């Protein structure tokens, strides 16, 4: 079921879709607690090898996942600024941005209480980073709070994409930038594009990065299989493999045959 949701983003009511994803991410947050797994994205390999960042030895194991965050974060001003990640998951991405891109402060927000609790435990040593529970469609912040917002492979879960985009616009300061990347089924791309066009944002950069994501999925296939088989109960392994986009999963094959694409955009308020 999960892979089909990824591919087609099944036409169900927004409230049901939101509840389904909340249930799934709560389950994810409680599984593989001791696996060291702090990233939940599909990864990225840049075409230009000169753009590959040097990482600390402890971060190398997560290089593919980190590179997706680095691709987004490196395109917008972050150093010395106040930054929000919407959909922070288990906190690995926000931790990377905090340590390498040097924001004044970094806040990770996630809909899953178990994920934010785990993130605060895993990343408590980073002084300028904190995680809170909240709704992407009703952000718990005042207007004009943040200099930059990022959203990495999370918005496919939201019941109302328009509300999310409007909320990001509201909490950003004038001139602030919004980095967004996510997958979409082919039949959902026009709807997503129209939502962005109808917003008040100015799109200053956009491209399709499916090929770079597929390269990363190929690279980290064995790592994901090992993590799932060693840390996930057997009855859940098939669902986790679909979710993770391992080779020959439905979402992996959808990227290969063009039924799904991975999009990247930068907006400015």
N, C-alpha and C positions, 0 to 999 in steps of 0.2 A: 504493500500500500504506500509506504513512504516514498519509494522511488517514483511511483506514478504521480504523487503530489509534486515532487520536484520537477518532473518533466512537463506536466500539463497545468499545474497549479489549479487543481480541480475547482470547478465553479460551484462552490458551496457558500453558505452565508458567511459574511465576515466574522460574526461572533463565533460560529462553529469552527471556522478555520483558525481563528486566534486561540480558541480553547484547545484544539488539536495540537497546535505547535507548542503551547505552554506545557501541556501534558508531556509531550515528547522531550522537550528540553529539560524539564524537571527530572525526567527519567535519566537523561544523559548526564545531568549534573550529579546524580547519585551513583552512577556507574563508573568503574575504572578510576576510583578516587586516588589510588596509590600508583597509577600507571605513569605519572609524570606527563600525562596528556593535557596540555593547556591550550591547544589550538583546535579549532573546529572548521577551518576553511580548506579549500581544495588545492591551495598552493599556486605558485607562479614562478616561471623561469623567464627572465628578460631576454629578448632577442639580442640585445647589445651586451656582450660579456663585460664591457667596461662599467656597466651599471650594477654589477654584482657587488654587494657591500661586504666588506670584511667584518666577520662576526667573532665575538668571544667564543672560546672553545666550548663553553657550556651551552651556547645557543646553536651550535652547528647541527645538532640532531633535529632541530626545528627549522632549518634553513628554508625549505620550500614554502612553509606556511608564513614565515617571517617575510619572505620576499614579496608576498601579496600585500602585506601591510606596508612594507617599505615603498612599494610602487605607489600606493595611495598617499602615504604620509609625505613622501619626498616631493610631491607635486604642489603642496600647499605650505604656506608659512606656519610653522609650529614652534620653533625655538623661542623660549621666553614668553609664550602666550598661554592662554587658558583654553584647554582642549577637552572636547567631549567625544567619547565613542558611544554610539547607540548600538546596542546588541553586542555586548562585550564578551558573552559566553563565559569561558573559564579563565579569561583574563590574560592570556598569553600575548595577544596583540597589543593591548594597552600597556602591558609591561614592557614590551619591546619599544613602543613609541616613547614611553617615559624615559627609558634608559639611553636610547640612541638619538632621539630627535630633540630631547631636552626642553620640553614645554615647562612653563611656570607651574602648571598643575594639569593633571590628567584625571578625568572622571570617566569611569566605565559604568554604563547603565545597562541592565538586562532585566527582562521580564520574568526570568526564573529566579526565585528566591534561593534555591539550592545552588545555582550557578554563582550568584553574587556572594553568598556566604563562603563558598569554596574559593572564589577569587580572592577575597579579603584574607583568607588563611594562607593561600599559596604565595601571594605577592606582598605580604605585610612589611617586608623589609625595604620596600621602595617608598621613600618619604613623600614624594609629590603625587602619589597615586592612590585613589580610593574607588570603591565600587558600591553602587547603590541599586536597589530594586526600583523599577519603574516601567512605565508604559511608553513605547515609542510614539504612540498616537496621542499621548497626553503628557508631554514631558514635564517633570516636576521642578521647573526652573523659571525664573523671571525672564521677561523679555530682554534681549540684548545682553546675555550673560557670557557667551563664549566667543572666542576669536576664530575658532575652527571646530568643525564637527566631521567625524568620519563614521562610515557605516559600511562594514565589510561582510558580505555574504550573510545578510541577516534579513533584509527587507522582504524576501519571499515569504516570510512567516506572517507578515502583518495583514490584519483584516482590512485595513483602509490605508492604502498607500498615499492617497491624497492628504489625509490627516497627518501622516508622518512627515511628508515633505513640507507642509505648512508649519508644523511644529518646529522643524529644524530651522526654517526661515525665521520664525519668531524668536528663538533663543540665540540666534547668531547676531553679533554686532554688525552694524553697517560696514561693508567692505570685507566682512569675514567670508571664509571659504568652506565649502562642503565637499568632501571627497566621498564618492559612492561607488561601490562595485558589487555586482551580484549576478546570479544566473537567472535566465528567463526561458521558459518554453517559447518556441518560435511563434506560437499563436498569441502570446501575451506581450510581445515586444512593442507592438504599436500602442497598446493600452498604456504601458509604462512610459513610453516616449511622450504620449499625449499628456499624461499627468505632469511630467516635468515641463512641457511646453506651456501648460496652463498656470504653472506656478509663477511666482515673482522672481525666481532665480534667473541669473544670466549664466548660461552654459559656456564655459571658457575652454573646455577640453573634453573630448570624448573619443572612444575607440572600442572595438571589439577585441577582447583578449582571450578568446576561446583556445586558440592554438597554444598560447603560453601556459594556460591552466592545464590543458591536456598533457603537455610535456611534464609538468610537475606531477600530475596524477600517475603518469608512467614511472617517474622517478621514485615516488614514495609508496608505490603499491605494496612492496614487500614489508615496509615498515608498518603500514596500516594493518595488513593481514596479521602480522606478528602481535601488534597491540591488541587487536580484537580477539584473536584466538587465546591470548594469555590473560586477558583482563575482563572479558565480557562473557556472561553465562551462555552456554551453547544455544539455548532456545532463542536468544536475542541476536546471535551473531549474523544471521542473514540480514536482518533489518539494519544492523550497524554497517555491514558491508555495502548495502545499497546507499545508506546515508553518506558513507565515506567516499563514494565514487570510485571504488576499486575497479580494476580492469574487468570488463564484461558485465558490470552492473548496468542497470537500465539508464542511469544518468550518464555514466561514462559513454555508453553506446550512443546516447542522444547527442552528446557533444561531438562524437565522431561522425554521425550521419547528418548533422545539421538540424536536428529537431529541437535542440537547445543551444543557447549562446550565452557567453559570459561577457557582460558589459562593464565599462568603466567610464566615469564622468567626474568632472570637477565643475562646481558651480560657485558663483560669487553673489553675495547679497548686495 
